[in-house]
């Protein structure tokens, strides 16, 4: 598999995936008209990555300003995949970054941290 990038727009986050570095970054706002179409390339990329038998580590960085309910479902699906991979000896780190005053994103981060307690999940609040 190769690295890939989805360019950020007003309604779509920037999604960057680095195969060799085992790194996924999702930044911006996520409320596209077709959420499944936006996240499907990432889901497929993760499915291929989790088939690897070497270098079984992956870091996620979420820095979202806003997302709608269908994007929340896709994020949950991604984190479900990550949690399942841990059963295959993957080491997964999730960094959830939000800005001070964005209470909604902070609350989502706290909820995801609680729901995915098996993941190495860090909540970071920026000023």
C-alpha positions in Angstrom: 0.0 0.0 0.0 1.0 3.6 -0.4 0.6 6.8 1.4 -2.4 8.9 0.5 -4.0 12.2 1.3 -7.4 13.7 1.1 -7.3 17.4 0.8 -9.1 19.5 3.4 -12.2 21.5 2.4 -14.7 23.5 4.4 -16.8 20.3 5.0 -14.1 17.6 4.7 -11.1 17.0 7.0 -7.6 16.6 5.7 -6.8 12.9 6.0 -3.1 11.8 5.6 -1.9 8.2 5.8 1.7 7.3 5.9 2.3 3.5 5.3 6.0 3.3 6.4 5.5 5.5 9.4 2.3 3.8 10.4 0.6 7.2 11.0 -2.9 8.6 10.3 -3.8 12.2 10.7 -7.4 13.5 10.5 -7.7 17.3 10.8 -10.4 19.9 10.3 -14.2 19.7 10.1 -16.1 16.7 8.9 -19.7 17.1 7.7 -19.6 16.0 4.1 -22.7 15.1 2.1 -21.5 11.5 1.7 -19.5 10.5 4.8 -19.0 6.9 3.8 -17.4 7.9 0.5 -15.1 10.2 2.3 -13.9 7.6 4.8 -14.0 4.5 2.6 -10.4 4.9 1.3 -9.1 5.2 4.9 -11.1 2.1 5.9 -9.7 0.1 3.0 -6.2 1.4 3.8 -6.5 0.3 7.4 -7.8 -3.1 6.4 -4.7 -3.6 4.3 -2.4 -2.3 7.0 -3.8 -4.6 9.6 -2.9 -7.6 7.4 0.8 -6.8 7.9 2.8 -9.2 10.1 5.7 -6.8 10.8 6.0 -3.4 12.4 2.6 -3.8 14.0 2.1 -0.3 15.3 -0.1 2.6 14.3 -0.5 6.1 15.5 -3.7 8.2 15.0 -3.9 11.9 15.4 -7.4 13.4 15.4 -7.6 17.2 15.4 -11.2 17.9 14.6 -13.0 21.2 15.0 -16.5 19.8 14.3 -18.1 16.7 13.0 -21.6 15.5 12.3 -23.3 12.3 13.6 -22.4 10.3 10.5 -18.8 11.3 10.9 -18.9 10.3 14.5 -20.1 6.9 13.4 -17.2 6.6 11.0 -14.7 7.6 13.7 -16.2 4.9 15.9 -15.8 2.4 13.1 -12.2 3.4 12.7 -11.5 3.1 16.4 -13.4 -0.3 16.5 -11.0 -1.5 13.8 -8.0 -0.3 15.8 -9.3 -2.0 19.0 -9.8 -5.2 17.1 -6.3 -5.1 15.7 -4.9 -4.9 19.2 -6.1 -8.5 19.6 -3.7 -9.3 16.8 -0.8 -7.8 18.8 -0.9 -4.4 17.2 0.2 -1.4 19.3 -2.2 1.5 18.7 -1.8 5.1 19.9 -4.6 7.7 19.6 -4.0 11.3 20.2 -7.2 13.4 20.3 -6.3 17.1 20.0 -8.8 19.8 20.7 -8.7 23.5 21.4 -9.5 25.0 24.7 -13.1 26.2 24.6 -14.3 23.6 22.1 -16.2 21.8 24.7 -18.0 19.5 22.2 -14.8 18.1 20.8 -13.3 17.8 24.3 -16.4 15.8 25.4 -16.2 13.5 22.4 -12.5 12.9 23.2 -13.4 12.0 26.7 -16.2 9.7 25.6 -13.9 8.0 23.0 -11.2 7.6 25.6 -13.6 5.9 27.9 -15.2 3.8 25.2 -11.8 2.6 23.8 -9.9 2.2 27.1 -7.9 -0.6 25.5 -6.3 1.8 23.1 -3.4 4.0 24.2 -5.6 7.1 24.1 -4.4 10.6 24.9 -6.5 13.7 25.1 -4.6 16.9 24.5 -6.1 20.4 24.9 -4.4 23.3 23.2 -4.8 26.9 24.2 
